[in-house]
């Protein structure tokens, strides 16, 4: 059936506007971290949040206030987990992945690339996208926790020890 009645369409439009306004206000209140680039934990929260929002808007049996409480609870949990992860390394390790070194000083880490399901071609594409003409211009390529590839340029005075910014990266001995 294409449509049951116009009254229900109006209810959905009103619910959409109310939930949208509430969500924008809530996300604005909880800060930039809530909507930053996502790691796997953030992605799960986003999917769950989307499901809750659609349920509140489309399912007549869900009362608006109950739905908004559920949405608020999920956003609050995400905020608390991010807050705790920023303060306690052990907790951060439990809920977030660690960055992984894929390329360093002319060598691809084939084992790390296999575990992370990345190919040499994908690393080379990221290097090109970073404006480099050659892997010789690159000291390291790191797969970040949000799945971005970070590229550290090679330096003319390249020391044998890894740069300090690689201290928390899997596969680096600093």
Residue pairs with C-beta under 8 A, 6 or more apart in sequence:
3 9
8 60
11 60
12 57
12 58
15 56
15 57
15 64
16 57
18 64
19 53
19 56
19 57
19 64
19 67
19 68
19 71
22 68
22 71
23 53
23 71
26 71
26 72
26 75
27 34
27 35
27 75
30 75
30 76
30 78
30 79
31 79
33 79
33 82
34 75
34 78
34 79
34 82
36 42
37 146
37 148
38 46
38 146
39 96
39 97
39 145
39 146
40 96
40 97
40 145
41 78
41 81
41 95
41 96
42 78
42 146
45 74
45 75
45 77
45 78
48 74
49 71
49 74
49 75
52 67
52 70
52 71
52 74
53 71
55 62
55 67
56 62
56 64
56 67
56 68
56 70
56 71
81 95
84 91
85 91
85 92
85 95
85 96
86 92
96 145
97 145
98 145
98 168
98 169
98 170
99 142
99 143
99 144
99 145
99 150
99 168
99 169
99 170
100 112
100 115
100 116
100 142
100 143
100 169
100 170
100 171
101 109
101 112
101 140
101 141
101 142
101 143
101 166
101 169
101 170
101 171
101 172
102 108
102 109
102 112
102 113
102 116
102 118
102 123
102 141
102 142
102 143
102 149
103 109
103 123
103 135
103 138
103 140
103 141
104 139
104 140
104 141
104 162
104 171
104 172
105 139
105 140
105 158
106 135
106 136
108 120
108 123
109 171
112 143
112 170
112 171
113 119
113 120
113 123
116 143
118 143
122 149
123 141
123 149
124 135
126 141
126 149
126 151
127 135
127 137
127 138
127 141
127 151
130 138
130 151
132 138
132 151
132 153
136 154
137 153
137 154
138 151
138 152
138 153
138 154
139 152
139 153
139 154
139 155
139 158
139 163
140 151
140 152
140 162
140 163
140 166
141 149
141 150
141 151
141 152
142 149
142 150
142 151
142 152
142 166
142 169
143 149
144 150
152 163
152 165
152 166
161 174
162 172
162 173
162 174
164 174
166 172
166 174
167 174
